[in-house]
Amino acid sequence: MGQLTDLRVKNAEHRAKEYLLADGDGLYLRVRQTRKVWLYRYMHDGKDIKLTLGRYPVVSLAAPGNRLAISLYHCKGAGGPVSGERVDDVYELAGQSVKSARFQRKDDLLRHVDRRTQVRRNRGHSPLLVGGRDDALDLIRSYDPISITLTVYAVQPGLSAGGLTENVRAVMAAANDSLTSQGVDLRWLISA
């Protein structure tokens, strides 16, 4: 992991035909004619699965010195009313995102990762896309508590940026203000 640098990604030239730049462990940058997109490739039941992680530079290779950069994704499925009017979905997603600020504290982050990645019968868990559970916990333990940088991604695929109602914008802004005041970067990933 870590074969790509932010400078190399930034300088990757757009071409008529798309191509991939490998970072390692299944992480790639797909360079298209007009944009760059992060991609994770893995095998599941003998099939090659490609998972899009986000566009560059919205999702970038951050090298924050000697700090551990943690990115948490909260996803809310699409459905229900017209996309710009899903204030209840956005409110729930905003609440989950704001509650994540506590994961800047090392002990809270360790407990959360330990609990969410533990495979239990008849209970859901959050699998790691790269690496193992024990490696992730050891990595978090190796950093000082003040050396954690947290970014939260609030993902609402069915929400249209062009059709946001005032209520939805107010909820998004309030969540952003709350997390920014706590030193957490909140990024909303919604449809164009």
N, C-alpha and C positions, 0 to 999 in steps of 0.2 A: 504494500500500500504506500502511497505517497510518491509516485513517480512523476506526477504532474506538479508544476508550481503555478501560482496564480498568474505570474507573468507569462508563462507558456500558454496557459488557457486564454488569457486576454489577447495574446498575439496570434492565436490560431486563426488562419485566414479562411474566410468563407469561400467555398468553391461551388461550381455548378452541380457537382455530385457530392452528396454527403459522405462523411468519413468519421471514423471513431478514433479517439485518442484514449489509450488505456492508462488508468492510474494504478490498477492492481486490485486483486480480490474482487473482481466483478464490477468495479466502478469504472465508467467510461464517460467521456465527453463526446456527445454526438454533435458534430459541426455541420450545420446545414447551410444552404445558400443565404439565408437571412438571419439565422439565430443559432445559438449554442444551447444545448440541453443536456443536463446530467442524466445518466442512465445507469441502472444497476441490472446486471444480467446474472441469472442463476438457473440451475436445473431443478425442475420439480416433476416428479413422476416421468422422468425421461424426456421432458419437454424443455426447450430453451425459453425461459421467461424473461421479458424485458420490462423493467419497472422504471417509469419516468419519475425523476426526483425533483425536477424543477429547472427553470431556465437560468442560464448564466447571464447577467451577474446577480440576479435575485438570490440564487443559491451559488455561493462561491467557495473557493478553497481558501479559507481563512487560516493564517498562521499567526495566531495572537501571542507571539513570543513564548513565554513559559506558562501559558494558561491553557487549561483544558476547555475546549469549545464544545458545548453540549447543545444539540438541536433536538427539540421535541416537536412532534407533529400531532396535532389534534384534528381529527377528520370527522366531518358530519356529512352523512349521505344526503344526496339530493332527493327531493320528492315533495309532494304537497303542492302548496299554492305557487303562483308565479314567482320566478326566481328572485326578483327584487323585493318581494314582500315577505320573506321568511324570517321575520323578526324573532320568533321563538327559537328557531334553529341557530340564528346568529347569537342570540342572548345566551343559549346553552354553550355554544362554542367559545364565546367571549369569557364566560365564567370559568370554563375549564382552563383556558389560557391564563387568566389572571391568577388562578389557584396554583399554577405552575411556578410562580415566582419563588415559592418556598424551596424549589430544587436548586437554587443558588447555594443553599446551605448543604454542605457535604453530607451530613448525617441524613437529612431528608432525602437527598438524591440517592444515596446508597440504599436506604430502606425501600424507596420507590422502585429502583431498578431490580433489587433483589426480589421484591414481591411480584412485579409485573412480568419478569422473565422466568419465573419458576413454573415448570410444567406440572400441572396438577390434573388429575383425572376429573373429567366432567366440568372443568373450569377453563375459561379462556386465559391466554397469556400473550405477551407481546414478544415475538421472536426477534432476535437480532439479525439484521441483514448481512452483516459482516462480522466475523469473529464469534467467540463464544461468550457465554454468560460469565464464567469465572474470570476470563480475560478483561471483560468490561468492568466488573466490580474491582479487580486489582488495579486497573488503570485509574479509576475514580479515587481509590484509596491512596494512590501514589501522589496526588496533588494536594497542596495546602488548601484549606477551606476558602481562602480569599483568591485563589487562582482559577476559579471557574467562571467562564463566560457563558451565559444562557441566551439562546435564541428560541423563540416559540413561533411555530408556524400554525396558523389557524386556517384549515383547508375546508372550503365550502364549494365543491365543484359546480353545483347547480346555480350558484349565485352570480348574477350578471352585473358586472361593474357599471354598465350603462343604464341599468334599471333599478339602482338602489333607491329605496324610499328614504325619507328624512329620518324615520325611526331607526332603520337599519344602520344608517350612517352614524347616528348618535351613539348607538350601542358599540359599534366598531371603534369610534373615536374615544369613548370612555375607557374601553379595554386598553387601547393603545396608550392613553394618558397614564393609566394606573401602572402598567408594566414599565413604561419609560421612566416614571418617577422612582421605580425600584431597581433601575439599572438593567432591565431586561428588554431585549429587542423583540418586538412583535411584528410578524409579517403575515399579511392576509394573502392567501392564494385562492383566487376566485376566477370565474370565467371572464373572458374579455368583454 
